[in-house]
Every structure is written in C-alpha cells, then in structure tokens.
C-alpha cells in the first residue's frame, strides 16, 4: 500500500509542477508581465502579446509531452507500466 501512496504522491507532484509552469507562462507572462515583456520583439511581435496569443499554447503542448514522458518513467519505476 505504501508503494501506491508513493506513486500517487509522485504523480501529484508532477501534475502540480506542470500546472504551475502553465500558470506562470499563461497568466504571468501573458497578463501580469506583458508590459515588461512587450519591450522585447519576437518575429516582429511584442513578446507579451506573443505569450498571450501563442506562447501559452506551445508551452501547454510541450507540457503534455513532458507529462507523458515523465509518467512513463514513473510507471516503470513503480511497476505499473501498461504494455
């Protein structure tokens, strides 16, 4: 039973990390820090605008792949891998 609790705890830590990164990128960079980031240009667009419109979506997709990869590692570590 302790292995199941450790697995769940590791899974929750990973989920909280992914949500925190997504929050910082989407809300923090796209809304709170947009004015400061707008002084930098990326591809002709202001960086704050880019994060609000596209950056948070790219980070979200990258986090999906990151989560899947890390969960595969956790599944192998705790012996619950699906074949």
Secondary structure by P-SEA (a helix, b strand, c coil): caaaaaaaaaaaaaaaaaaaaaaaaaccccccccccccccccccccaaaaaaccaaaaaaaaaaaaaaaaaaaaaaaaccccc
